[in-house]
């Protein structure tokens, strides 16, 4: 039976409007949440960055670029920026390398491969929690697990260093915590590796290419979109790292693990200087945007998309 295309009889203009825009009603909870918890705080922080806003001081004054000028002329803040860059440039490449290496191994058909994939992914689920940061601190403390094992293995001849009290070690301990959480990147790499056509490897094998040549000439170029995605997301996450430095070292020793995110917290909730905290947050946001733009600009030269000619 043929359906009639005649308009419904007796429907009010409101009912017709409701039929057309009822999808918007399903978005209302998200829109309210976005405006209240995202857009408004975003705009307020930008405004506060140009003021001397303080939680316990009445009368907020507009100070212009004073907070930004102070940020780039204060030794403590510039040192935190340098440490944050160092932290990001250590953790991001090493995390991607480890993730790709483990994913490449787990892509082979080996016994209990699903168990190994689960085990390697677990740190990414637990790694950002406070409990794991506390455990990490216990492992690397002076009388922690690592130094205890060193003394036991060497029969007391070797006393491990004070990992968390020595500036030359402390930042690396924080970095290792981040690198240890490579499971999420590994899962994406594993999915990308399974998408590489097998006939490419067969053709390379016939031509006499070894495993290393196949890896760098076939595998890596074919998964560059996932490498690019992981690179951008890991950079954004590295500049927002907070739990590790705060719980394990609290920014010490002598500020060697004070990242810019930790300074934002200190200015906002310890010094109650919301103006400076907002300025530092926006500096961090601008830095991440610049690095992301550089990554997107450079992808034309090294990222291969199969649907492009």
Backbone as CSV, one residue per row, in Angstrom:
resi,resn,N_x,N_y,N_z,CA_x,CA_y,CA_z,C_x,C_y,C_z
1,UNK,0.846,-1.189,0.000,0.000,0.000,0.000,0.886,1.245,0.000
2,UNK,0.560,2.173,-0.831,1.376,3.366,-0.996,1.085,4.358,0.115
3,UNK,2.212,4.873,0.733,2.052,5.836,1.809,1.672,7.193,1.251
4,UNK,0.868,7.893,1.991,0.436,9.215,1.567,1.458,10.249,1.990
5,UNK,1.757,11.167,1.063,2.697,12.242,1.345,1.994,13.507,1.814
6,UNK,0.713,13.419,2.022,-0.047,14.598,2.451,0.344,14.972,3.860
7,UNK,0.407,16.259,4.155,0.786,16.693,5.499,-0.237,16.257,6.527
8,UNK,0.243,16.044,7.729,-0.647,15.611,8.811,-1.680,16.694,9.093
9,UNK,-2.948,16.244,9.298,-4.050,17.179,9.520,-4.203,17.418,11.017
10,UNK,-4.402,18.677,11.356,-4.691,19.002,12.739,-3.475,19.209,13.612
11,UNK,-2.257,19.248,13.069,-1.054,19.441,13.878,-0.802,20.931,14.036
12,UNK,-0.546,21.345,15.253,-0.306,22.755,15.554,1.086,23.163,15.091
13,UNK,1.332,24.478,14.907,2.689,24.938,14.542,3.746,24.517,15.551
14,UNK,3.374,24.469,16.838,4.343,24.062,17.854,4.744,22.595,17.678
15,UNK,3.756,21.728,17.357,4.048,20.317,17.149,4.933,20.118,15.920
16,UNK,4.683,20.923,14.874,5.528,20.825,13.695,6.954,21.284,14.001
17,UNK,7.056,22.370,14.782,8.378,22.861,15.166,9.104,21.841,16.044
18,UNK,8.304,21.174,16.912,8.882,20.163,17.797,9.403,18.978,16.996
19,UNK,8.671,18.568,15.964,9.124,17.461,15.127,10.435,17.801,14.428
20,UNK,10.588,19.069,14.076,11.770,19.483,13.321,12.995,19.634,14.203
21,UNK,12.813,20.111,15.422,13.950,20.445,16.277,13.994,19.623,17.567
22,UNK,13.311,18.493,17.595,13.284,17.733,18.836,14.660,17.155,19.183
23,UNK,15.525,17.009,18.178,16.878,16.526,18.472,17.641,17.449,19.399
24,UNK,17.324,18.757,19.306,18.008,19.718,20.174,17.682,19.486,21.641
25,UNK,16.487,18.972,21.916,16.110,18.736,23.298,16.989,17.649,23.928
26,UNK,17.416,16.694,23.119,18.294,15.650,23.647,19.695,16.189,23.944
27,UNK,20.025,17.308,23.311,21.341,17.911,23.523,21.376,18.914,24.670
28,UNK,20.205,19.241,25.199,20.150,20.270,26.250,21.033,19.918,27.445
29,UNK,21.020,18.690,27.991,21.913,18.391,29.132,23.393,18.621,28.796
30,UNK,23.796,18.201,27.588,25.194,18.412,27.201,25.503,19.893,27.033
31,UNK,24.576,20.643,26.410,24.797,22.072,26.191,24.925,22.804,27.530
32,UNK,24.049,22.458,28.487,24.124,23.096,29.806,25.446,22.766,30.482
33,UNK,25.840,21.500,30.421,27.107,21.097,31.026,28.297,21.779,30.377
34,UNK,28.262,21.894,29.048,29.367,22.552,28.343,29.471,24.028,28.712
35,UNK,28.328,24.704,28.743,28.338,26.137,29.048,28.773,26.387,30.488
36,UNK,28.194,25.615,31.429,28.446,25.862,32.850,29.847,25.431,33.255
37,UNK,30.280,24.264,32.784,31.541,23.699,33.265,32.708,23.884,32.304
38,UNK,32.468,24.345,31.096,33.547,24.525,30.120,33.644,25.973,29.639
39,UNK,32.619,26.443,28.962,32.682,27.752,28.303,32.823,28.892,29.304
40,UNK,31.988,28.902,30.348,32.044,29.992,31.329,33.375,30.006,32.080
41,UNK,33.853,28.871,32.638,35.170,28.894,33.289,36.297,29.268,32.326
42,UNK,36.168,28.859,31.067,37.170,29.198,30.061,37.266,30.709,29.890
43,UNK,36.112,31.343,29.754,36.097,32.789,29.605,36.515,33.513,30.880
44,UNK,36.094,32.998,32.035,36.473,33.624,33.295,37.979,33.569,33.522
45,UNK,38.602,32.435,33.212,40.049,32.320,33.407,40.799,33.298,32.517
46,UNK,40.298,33.511,31.300,40.932,34.494,30.418,40.812,35.896,31.018
47,UNK,39.658,36.225,31.556,39.479,37.532,32.179,40.356,37.676,33.423
48,UNK,40.365,36.637,34.264,41.158,36.693,35.493,42.651,36.837,35.209
49,UNK,43.111,36.319,34.072,44.543,36.397,33.762,45.011,37.828,33.554
50,UNK,44.079,38.735,33.331,44.425,40.149,33.168,44.098,40.968,34.418
51,UNK,43.845,40.283,35.528,43.507,40.961,36.772,44.388,40.450,37.909
52,UNK,44.248,41.076,39.082,44.950,40.609,40.284,43.981,39.875,41.201
53,UNK,43.055,39.147,40.617,41.991,38.476,41.359,42.572,37.572,42.453
54,UNK,42.050,37.731,43.666,42.470,36.938,44.812,41.234,36.517,45.583
55,UNK,41.216,35.250,46.024,40.041,34.735,46.724,39.719,35.519,47.994
56,UNK,40.752,36.002,48.669,40.541,36.637,49.970,40.860,38.137,49.939
57,UNK,40.752,38.727,48.768,40.989,40.163,48.657,39.814,40.779,47.912
58,UNK,39.239,41.775,48.481,38.103,42.439,47.844,38.604,43.467,46.834
59,UNK,37.870,43.612,45.788,38.226,44.608,44.788,39.271,44.111,43.798
60,UNK,38.798,43.435,42.748,39.696,42.950,41.700,40.015,44.078,40.731
61,UNK,41.290,44.261,40.460,41.730,45.323,39.564,42.296,44.749,38.270
62,UNK,42.076,45.471,37.194,42.606,45.082,35.887,44.078,45.498,35.825
63,UNK,44.957,44.527,35.539,46.397,44.808,35.520,47.000,44.605,34.133
64,UNK,46.185,44.321,33.142,46.691,44.162,31.783,47.580,42.934,31.636
65,UNK,48.735,43.135,31.034,49.670,42.028,30.770,50.658,41.812,31.911
66,UNK,50.407,42.396,33.058,51.361,42.318,34.168,51.623,40.876,34.591
67,UNK,50.567,40.050,34.650,50.754,38.653,35.051,51.609,37.891,34.044
68,UNK,51.390,38.146,32.769,52.170,37.455,31.736,53.624,37.918,31.751
69,UNK,53.848,39.215,31.969,55.218,39.731,32.045,55.930,39.133,33.257
70,UNK,55.224,39.064,34.376,55.804,38.460,35.582,56.134,36.995,35.354
71,UNK,55.270,36.305,34.619,55.483,34.882,34.370,56.785,34.630,33.622
72,UNK,57.104,35.485,32.665,58.305,35.270,31.850,59.546,35.953,32.429
73,UNK,59.396,36.660,33.541,60.553,37.317,34.161,60.848,36.777,35.556
74,UNK,60.048,35.832,36.023,60.271,35.223,37.330,61.030,33.917,37.153
75,UNK,62.135,33.778,37.861,63.006,32.605,37.700,62.263,31.308,38.000
76,UNK,61.443,31.317,39.044,60.729,30.101,39.425,59.806,29.625,38.310
77,UNK,59.144,30.558,37.651,58.188,30.183,36.603,58.905,29.760,35.328
78,UNK,59.944,30.488,34.937,60.685,30.100,33.733,61.361,28.744,33.916
79,UNK,61.835,28.473,35.138,62.417,27.163,35.419,61.367,26.068,35.285
80,UNK,60.149,26.330,35.777,59.067,25.351,35.655,58.707,25.102,34.193
81,UNK,58.728,26.151,33.369,58.460,25.981,31.938,59.520,25.094,31.288
82,UNK,60.784,25.333,31.627,61.876,24.524,31.062,61.737,23.066,31.500
83,UNK,61.422,22.847,32.766,61.264,21.478,33.275,60.074,20.798,32.611
84,UNK,59.008,21.546,32.370,57.831,20.974,31.703,58.166,20.540,30.280
85,UNK,58.914,21.382,29.552,59.347,21.002,28.211,60.246,19.770,28.267
86,UNK,61.158,19.751,29.221,62.056,18.602,29.351,61.263,17.334,29.650
87,UNK,60.285,17.455,30.551,59.435,16.318,30.899,58.683,15.802,29.678
88,UNK,58.102,16.721,28.897,57.331,16.320,27.723,58.216,15.684,26.658
89,UNK,59.395,16.256,26.421,60.264,15.749,25.362,60.988,14.467,25.764
90,UNK,60.955,14.122,27.052,61.486,12.830,27.487,60.399,11.766,27.426
91,UNK,59.240,12.083,27.991,58.202,11.072,28.145,57.497,10.723,26.840
92,UNK,57.179,11.721,26.021,56.392,11.448,24.813,57.126,10.526,23.840
93,UNK,58.373,10.824,23.424,59.050,9.906,22.490,59.272,8.516,23.077
94,UNK,59.720,8.448,24.343,59.991,7.138,24.936,58.710,6.326,25.093
95,UNK,57.627,6.997,25.457,56.358,6.290,25.607,55.874,5.738,24.268
96,UNK,56.008,6.509,23.209,55.585,6.040,21.888,56.471,4.909,21.394
97,UNK,57.774,5.012,21.656,58.695,3.952,21.224,58.380,2.646,21.942
98,UNK,58.199,2.704,23.265,57.868,1.499,24.018,56.526,0.933,23.580
99,UNK,55.548,1.798,23.373,54.221,1.338,22.967,54.275,0.642,21.615
100,UNK,55.012,1.220,20.668,55.119,0.621,19.341,55.895,-0.685,19.387
101,UNK,56.948,-0.721,20.196,57.759,-1.936,20.313,56.940,-3.094,20.879
102,UNK,56.208,-2.835,21.968,55.402,-3.891,22.576,54.257,-4.297,21.651
103,UNK,53.637,-3.326,20.990,52.552,-3.647,20.066,53.052,-4.506,18.915
104,UNK,54.259,-4.210,18.434,54.831,-4.991,17.334,55.058,-6.439,17.759
105,UNK,55.532,-6.626,19.000,55.757,-7.984,19.499,54.435,-8.717,19.687
106,UNK,53.453,-8.018,20.270,52.163,-8.656,20.538,51.333,-8.860,19.282
107,UNK,51.790,-8.345,18.161,51.088,-8.566,16.901,51.385,-9.939,16.318
108,UNK,52.446,-10.588,16.802,52.773,-11.934,16.344,51.859,-12.954,17.018
109,UNK,51.685,-14.079,16.398,50.858,-15.146,16.953,51.691,-15.957,17.932
110,UNK,51.610,-15.588,19.194,52.335,-16.284,20.247,51.355,-16.802,21.282
111,UNK,51.813,-17.736,22.109,50.939,-18.324,23.121,50.538,-17.277,24.153
112,UNK,49.297,-17.332,24.586,48.751,-16.443,25.626,48.880,-14.970,25.247
113,UNK,48.778,-14.645,23.963,48.964,-13.275,23.524,47.902,-12.340,24.105
114,UNK,46.675,-12.825,24.256,45.615,-11.990,24.822,45.896,-11.645,26.280
115,UNK,46.477,-12.594,27.012,46.849,-12.328,28.401,47.919,-11.253,28.471
116,UNK,48.927,-11.344,27.596,50.001,-10.355,27.581,49.460,-8.968,27.225
117,UNK,48.534,-8.893,26.285,47.946,-7.607,25.906,47.224,-6.979,27.083
118,UNK,46.514,-7.798,27.845,45.804,-7.288,29.020,46.779,-6.794,30.079
119,UNK,47.817,-7.574,30.323,48.801,-7.214,31.347,49.477,-5.895,30.999
120,UNK,49.826,-5.703,29.743,50.501,-4.465,29.341,49.552,-3.263,29.350
121,UNK,48.267,-3.526,29.235,47.309,-2.415,29.215,46.917,-1.962,30.616
122,UNK,47.040,-2.828,31.596,46.607,-2.512,32.960,47.255,-1.241,33.509
123,UNK,48.578,-1.003,33.337,49.160,0.239,33.882,48.488,1.511,33.393
124,UNK,47.952,1.504,32.174,47.276,2.705,31.672,45.962,2.960,32.396
125,UNK,45.356,1.892,32.916,44.109,2.056,33.678,44.408,2.567,35.082
126,UNK,45.492,2.054,35.668,45.811,2.374,37.054,46.813,3.509,37.204
127,UNK,47.575,3.787,36.137,48.729,4.678,36.256,48.411,6.084,36.696
128,UNK,47.257,6.637,36.333,46.947,8.009,36.684,46.324,8.157,38.066
129,UNK,46.123,7.063,38.786,45.457,7.129,40.077,46.415,7.578,41.167
130,UNK,45.832,8.093,42.242,46.623,8.535,43.386,47.314,7.348,44.051
131,UNK,46.620,6.203,44.106,47.189,5.028,44.772,48.484,4.580,44.109
132,UNK,48.515,4.595,42.769,49.726,4.173,42.064,50.854,5.169,42.288
133,UNK,50.532,6.462,42.352,51.560,7.467,42.634,52.149,7.257,44.026
134,UNK,51.305,6.935,44.993,51.793,6.650,46.351,52.666,5.399,46.341
135,UNK,52.241,4.377,45.605,53.033,3.153,45.489,54.377,3.433,44.831
136,UNK,54.372,4.266,43.797,55.613,4.645,43.106,56.569,5.351,44.067
137,UNK,56.015,6.197,44.909,56.822,6.904,45.906,57.425,5.928,46.899
138,UNK,56.667,4.910,47.288,57.169,3.915,48.229,58.269,3.064,47.606
139,UNK,58.158,2.786,46.327,59.166,1.967,45.650,60.502,2.689,45.575
140,UNK,60.475,4.013,45.307,61.713,4.754,45.067,62.158,5.585,46.274
141,UNK,61.561,5.392,47.430,62.023,6.106,48.622,63.359,5.532,49.078
142,UNK,63.978,6.179,50.073,65.311,5.758,50.532,65.287,4.316,51.014
143,UNK,64.286,3.946,51.778,64.155,2.575,52.284,63.071,1.816,51.530
144,UNK,62.864,2.187,50.280,61.819,1.570,49.482,62.223,0.240,48.887
145,UNK,61.334,-0.274,48.054,61.527,-1.608,47.482,62.793,-1.689,46.638
146,UNK,63.047,-0.679,45.815,64.189,-0.738,44.904,65.513,-0.794,45.659
147,UNK,65.696,0.100,46.625,66.938,0.095,47.394,67.071,-1.148,48.266
148,UNK,65.946,-1.665,48.748,65.974,-2.911,49.533,66.456,-4.071,48.686
149,UNK,65.970,-4.150,47.444,66.406,-5.213,46.531,67.886,-5.057,46.198
150,UNK,68.348,-3.827,45.979,69.765,-3.595,45.683,70.649,-4.046,46.838
151,UNK,70.243,-3.734,48.059,71.036,-4.165,49.212,71.032,-5.682,49.351
152,UNK,69.875,-6.307,49.066,69.790,-7.758,49.203,70.626,-8.468,48.145
153,UNK,70.583,-7.970,46.915,71.326,-8.613,45.830,72.829,-8.466,46.027
154,UNK,73.263,-7.327,46.534,74.704,-7.055,46.709,75.174,-7.351,48.126
155,UNK,74.319,-7.994,48.928,74.655,-8.342,50.314,75.078,-7.115,51.119
156,UNK,74.369,-6.012,50.888,74.605,-4.796,51.651,75.760,-3.950,51.176
157,UNK,76.430,-4.357,50.088,77.578,-3.588,49.602,77.156,-2.326,48.846
158,UNK,75.990,-2.351,48.232,75.521,-1.217,47.448,74.299,-0.605,48.123
159,UNK,74.407,0.660,48.435,73.280,1.409,48.984,72.732,2.314,47.886
160,UNK,71.497,2.089,47.484,70.915,2.863,46.395,70.851,4.345,46.715
161,UNK,70.856,5.176,45.721,70.783,6.629,45.951,69.420,7.059,46.463
162,UNK,69.352,8.278,46.918,68.075,8.856,47.340,67.360,9.367,46.092
163,UNK,66.622,8.468,45.469,66.049,8.738,44.157,65.195,10.005,44.129
164,UNK,64.387,10.193,45.166,63.425,11.296,45.170,63.972,12.561,45.821
165,UNK,65.157,12.484,46.393,65.763,13.653,47.040,66.913,14.224,46.248
166,UNK,67.274,13.572,45.170,68.381,14.021,44.333,67.811,14.618,43.044
167,UNK,68.083,15.902,42.756,67.535,16.527,41.545,67.921,15.819,40.254
168,UNK,69.040,15.123,40.232,69.467,14.439,39.011,68.670,13.171,38.743
169,UNK,67.970,12.646,39.768,67.167,11.432,39.596,65.666,11.696,39.637
170,UNK,65.244,12.700,40.399,63.822,12.876,40.705,62.966,13.027,39.450
171,UNK,63.412,13.868,38.505,62.613,14.082,37.298,62.487,12.801,36.491
172,UNK,63.554,12.016,36.439,63.502,10.759,35.697,62.519,9.779,36.322
173,UNK,62.419,9.776,37.655,61.457,8.898,38.324,60.039,9.284,37.927
174,UNK,59.767,10.590,37.882,58.451,11.062,37.453,58.202,10.690,35.988
175,UNK,59.234,10.805,35.172,59.098,10.455,33.749,58.798,8.976,33.569
176,UNK,59.470,8.125,34.351,59.245,6.682,34.234,57.819,6.309,34.580
177,UNK,57.223,7.030,35.512,55.824,6.758,35.849,54.937,7.012,34.638
178,UNK,55.222,8.069,33.913,54.442,8.402,32.715,54.703,7.398,31.585
179,UNK,55.968,7.048,31.396,56.325,6.111,30.329,55.707,4.744,30.588
180,UNK,55.618,4.375,31.859,55.060,3.076,32.250,53.610,2.932,31.825
181,UNK,52.926,4.033,31.603,51.512,4.011,31.225,51.346,4.049,29.705
182,UNK,51.999,3.151,28.995,51.957,3.194,27.531,50.863,2.314,26.940
183,UNK,50.006,1.749,27.777,49.023,0.775,27.304,48.023,1.321,26.302
184,UNK,47.518,2.545,26.524,46.517,3.098,25.610,47.110,3.337,24.222
185,UNK,48.335,3.871,24.174,48.992,4.060,22.879,49.300,2.716,22.227
186,UNK,49.644,1.735,23.049,49.955,0.399,22.527,48.740,-0.222,21.844
187,UNK,47.561,-0.074,22.441,46.344,-0.649,21.858,46.066,-0.039,20.486
188,UNK,46.262,1.266,20.363,46.050,1.928,19.069,47.074,1.462,18.044
189,UNK,48.322,1.336,18.464,49.353,0.835,17.552,49.038,-0.596,17.110
190,UNK,48.561,-1.404,18.049,48.235,-2.792,17.723,47.115,-2.862,16.698
191,UNK,46.102,-2.025,16.852,45.015,-1.986,15.872,45.523,-1.535,14.509
192,UNK,46.453,-0.563,14.503,47.013,-0.085,13.234,47.857,-1.153,12.566
193,UNK,48.627,-1.891,13.361,49.476,-2.950,12.798,48.640,-4.047,12.150
194,UNK,47.495,-4.328,12.733,46.639,-5.363,12.156,45.988,-4.891,10.863
195,UNK,45.998,-3.575,10.625,45.420,-3.050,9.400,46.385,-2.960,8.242
196,UNK,47.660,-3.288,8.478,48.641,-3.252,7.397,48.424,-4.476,6.496
197,UNK,48.254,-4.285,5.201,48.006,-5.427,4.302,49.148,-6.438,4.326
198,UNK,48.782,-7.715,4.446,49.796,-8.768,4.515,50.537,-8.945,3.194
199,UNK,49.894,-8.601,2.061,50.551,-8.804,0.769,51.762,-7.887,0.600
200,UNK,51.799,-6.773,1.335,52.978,-5.904,1.265,54.198,-6.604,1.853
201,UNK,53.978,-7.303,2.973,55.081,-8.053,3.582,55.510,-9.219,2.688
202,UNK,54.530,-9.859,2.053,54.861,-10.978,1.167,55.692,-10.508,-0.014
203,UNK,55.309,-9.383,-0.597,56.077,-8.839,-1.721,57.478,-8.430,-1.282
204,UNK,57.591,-7.840,-0.091,58.905,-7.429,0.416,59.787,-8.639,0.691
205,UNK,59.182,-9.722,1.184,59.947,-10.938,1.456,60.473,-11.546,0.159
206,UNK,59.641,-11.539,-0.871,60.075,-12.061,-2.175,61.230,-11.240,-2.732
207,UNK,61.193,-9.916,-2.477,62.262,-9.041,-2.959,63.514,-9.120,-2.110
208,UNK,63.460,-9.895,-1.022,64.647,-10.084,-0.195,64.797,-9.111,0.952
209,UNK,63.756,-8.371,1.282,63.826,-7.417,2.387,63.733,-8.147,3.719
210,UNK,64.609,-7.791,4.655,64.596,-8.393,5.973,63.542,-7.769,6.875
211,UNK,63.487,-8.264,8.113,62.476,-7.782,9.057,62.647,-6.300,9.362
212,UNK,63.890,-5.849,9.576,64.119,-4.442,9.885,63.729,-3.550,8.709
213,UNK,64.096,-3.983,7.503,63.754,-3.199,6.312,62.239,-3.148,6.122
214,UNK,61.556,-4.247,6.381,60.098,-4.263,6.275,59.459,-3.346,7.319
215,UNK,60.056,-3.343,8.519,59.483,-2.533,9.589,59.559,-1.045,9.247
216,UNK,60.740,-0.600,8.793,60.918,0.829,8.539,60.399,1.271,7.174
217,UNK,60.262,0.346,6.227,59.804,0.713,4.887,58.329,0.441,4.656
218,UNK,57.742,-0.450,5.455,56.329,-0.802,5.270,55.511,-0.471,6.513
219,UNK,55.917,-1.051,7.651,55.119,-0.922,8.866,54.998,0.529,9.320
220,UNK,56.125,1.190,9.509,56.099,2.559,10.031,55.344,3.511,9.099
221,UNK,55.622,3.527,7.784,54.852,4.437,6.917,53.347,4.166,6.928
222,UNK,52.956,2.898,7.036,51.535,2.568,6.990,50.779,2.969,8.267
223,UNK,51.495,3.077,9.387,50.820,3.419,10.642,51.115,4.856,11.080
224,UNK,51.670,5.672,10.191,51.969,7.063,10.557,50.731,7.862,11.001
225,UNK,49.517,7.606,10.488,48.364,8.341,11.040,48.153,8.094,12.529
226,UNK,48.355,6.838,12.969,48.213,6.527,14.389,49.385,7.097,15.178
227,UNK,50.574,7.086,14.604,51.721,7.715,15.264,51.443,9.194,15.476
228,UNK,50.896,9.830,14.452,50.569,11.252,14.550,49.510,11.500,15.613
229,UNK,48.472,10.683,15.638,47.407,10.847,16.633,47.955,10.670,18.046
230,UNK,48.747,9.614,18.257,49.324,9.382,19.581,50.275,10.512,19.976
231,UNK,51.014,11.035,19.018,51.942,12.123,19.304,51.205,13.347,19.828
232,UNK,50.137,13.737,19.150,49.391,14.936,19.547,48.725,14.738,20.911
233,UNK,48.075,13.605,21.103,47.379,13.366,22.371,48.353,13.254,23.533
234,UNK,49.497,12.615,23.309,50.470,12.460,24.391,51.127,13.788,24.756
235,UNK,51.335,14.660,23.782,51.872,15.990,24.086,50.885,16.766,24.957
236,UNK,49.611,16.714,24.585,48.594,17.417,25.381,48.532,16.875,26.802
237,UNK,48.618,15.569,26.959,48.551,14.966,28.285,49.806,15.259,29.101
238,UNK,50.965,15.274,28.451,52.221,15.517,29.173,52.253,16.902,29.788
239,UNK,51.731,17.901,29.085,51.738,19.267,29.611,50.692,19.468,30.705
240,UNK,49.800,18.495,30.883,48.795,18.598,31.938,49.087,17.669,33.117
241,UNK,50.227,17.022,33.115,50.564,16.072,34.177,50.584,16.770,35.539
242,UNK,49.931,16.147,36.519,49.860,16.764,37.844,50.046,15.751,38.980
243,UNK,49.366,14.615,38.914,49.355,13.678,40.037,50.751,13.227,40.444
244,UNK,51.563,12.818,39.462,52.891,12.299,39.770,53.765,13.297,40.509
245,UNK,54.039,14.469,39.925,54.899,15.443,40.607,54.335,15.913,41.943
246,UNK,53.018,16.021,42.048,52.426,16.530,43.285,52.512,15.506,44.411
247,UNK,52.185,14.259,44.126,52.121,13.243,45.176,53.507,12.684,45.507
248,UNK,54.317,12.447,44.479,55.592,11.764,44.707,56.645,12.714,45.270
249,UNK,56.805,13.881,44.687,57.876,14.792,45.117,57.373,16.157,45.557
250,UNK,56.106,16.466,45.290,55.538,17.786,45.586,56.371,18.901,44.953
251,UNK,56.890,18.632,43.769,57.666,19.635,43.054,59.138,19.662,43.388
252,UNK,59.560,18.969,44.420,60.973,18.973,44.822,61.736,17.850,44.165
253,UNK,63.010,17.696,44.499,63.781,18.560,45.403,64.276,19.818,44.688
254,UNK,64.224,20.931,45.386,64.668,22.240,44.900,64.012,22.604,43.572
255,UNK,62.730,22.261,43.453,61.963,22.626,42.264,62.299,21.846,41.015
256,UNK,63.019,20.733,41.128,63.458,19.989,39.940,62.328,19.227,39.268
257,UNK,61.200,19.040,39.948,60.050,18.357,39.336,58.801,19.236,39.357
258,UNK,58.991,20.538,39.497,57.849,21.458,39.496,57.445,21.755,38.059
259,UNK,56.388,21.109,37.616,55.863,21.364,36.284,54.936,22.576,36.331
260,UNK,54.620,23.106,35.175,53.798,24.311,35.109,52.401,24.057,35.680
261,UNK,51.897,22.838,35.530,50.581,22.513,36.088,50.597,22.566,37.613
262,UNK,51.713,22.174,38.203,51.842,22.237,39.654,51.918,23.681,40.135
263,UNK,52.561,24.543,39.352,52.602,25.965,39.702,51.215,26.593,39.632
264,UNK,50.422,26.186,38.648,49.047,26.687,38.549,48.285,26.352,39.828
265,UNK,48.434,25.129,40.292,47.770,24.712,41.538,48.284,25.512,42.726
266,UNK,49.592,25.685,42.821,50.169,26.413,43.963,49.698,27.860,44.013
267,UNK,49.703,28.528,42.863,49.258,29.923,42.834,47.764,30.040,43.139
268,UNK,46.972,29.089,42.632,45.520,29.190,42.788,45.046,28.810,44.182
269,UNK,45.575,27.721,44.755,45.002,27.172,45.980,45.938,27.236,47.190
270,UNK,47.141,27.736,46.994,48.038,27.964,48.128,48.304,29.456,48.332
271,UNK,48.603,30.151,47.240,48.800,31.603,47.331,47.502,32.361,47.092
272,UNK,46.478,31.664,46.579,45.170,32.265,46.275,45.275,33.394,45.250
273,UNK,46.295,33.346,44.425,46.490,34.343,43.370,45.900,33.782,42.080
274,UNK,44.607,33.943,41.945,43.921,33.364,40.793,44.311,34.053,39.497
275,UNK,44.696,35.312,39.562,45.118,36.018,38.359,46.361,35.396,37.750
276,UNK,47.385,35.168,38.563,48.606,34.551,38.061,48.364,33.105,37.651
277,UNK,47.552,32.377,38.429,47.241,30.989,38.080,46.558,30.918,36.716
278,UNK,45.621,31.819,36.454,44.931,31.838,35.161,45.888,32.183,34.034
279,UNK,46.814,33.124,34.288,47.793,33.486,33.263,48.688,32.304,32.923
280,UNK,49.130,31.557,33.943,49.971,30.382,33.699,49.195,29.300,32.941
281,UNK,47.923,29.148,33.279,47.099,28.165,32.565,46.969,28.532,31.093
282,UNK,46.804,29.818,30.816,46.688,30.246,29.428,48.024,30.152,28.691
283,UNK,49.122,30.380,29.381,50.445,30.184,28.756,50.618,28.721,28.370
284,UNK,50.235,27.829,29.277,50.314,26.403,28.985,49.403,26.036,27.813
285,UNK,48.203,26.612,27.789,47.264,26.349,26.700,47.821,26.825,25.358
286,UNK,48.423,27.990,25.338,48.996,28.536,24.096,50.170,27.685,23.626
287,UNK,51.002,27.225,24.553,52.138,26.381,24.190,51.651,25.091,23.550
288,UNK,50.637,24.465,24.155,50.094,23.219,23.598,49.494,23.472,22.219
289,UNK,48.807,24.606,22.051,48.237,24.942,20.741,49.333,25.110,19.692
290,UNK,50.428,25.787,20.058,51.526,25.989,19.109,52.153,24.658,18.710
291,UNK,52.401,23.798,19.687,52.983,22.482,19.381,52.030,21.650,18.521
292,UNK,50.734,21.762,18.792,49.755,21.016,17.994,49.709,21.541,16.565
293,UNK,49.767,22.860,16.404,49.785,23.445,15.057,51.031,23.010,14.296
294,UNK,52.175,22.980,14.980,53.413,22.520,14.343,53.276,21.070,13.898
295,UNK,52.668,20.245,14.758,52.481,18.836,14.408,51.558,18.685,13.207
296,UNK,50.452,19.430,13.180,49.516,19.338,12.060,50.134,19.883,10.770
297,UNK,50.977,20.906,10.906,51.635,21.448,9.719,52.661,20.483,9.158
298,UNK,53.379,19.814,10.047,54.448,18.904,9.605,53.918,17.572,9.085
299,UNK,52.669,17.228,9.407,52.159,15.915,9.016,52.110,15.729,7.498
300,UNK,52.048,16.836,6.759,52.011,16.724,5.303,53.283,16.109,4.742
301,UNK,54.366,16.184,5.509,55.655,15.699,5.031,55.978,14.273,5.480
302,UNK,55.277,13.774,6.513,55.670,12.450,6.998,54.501,11.513,7.295
303,UNK,53.255,12.000,7.255,52.118,11.145,7.519,51.518,10.677,6.203
304,UNK,51.326,9.362,6.095,50.781,8.767,4.875,49.355,8.310,5.132
305,UNK,48.431,8.809,4.295,47.038,8.385,4.371,46.724,7.565,3.117
306,UNK,46.161,6.395,3.320,45.948,5.458,2.215,44.955,5.979,1.188
307,UNK,44.047,6.904,1.586,43.062,7.405,0.649,43.575,8.611,-0.153
308,UNK,44.834,9.021,0.096,45.415,10.115,-0.681,46.220,9.574,-1.841
309,UNK,46.305,10.374,-2.887,47.062,9.959,-4.055,48.349,10.726,-4.086
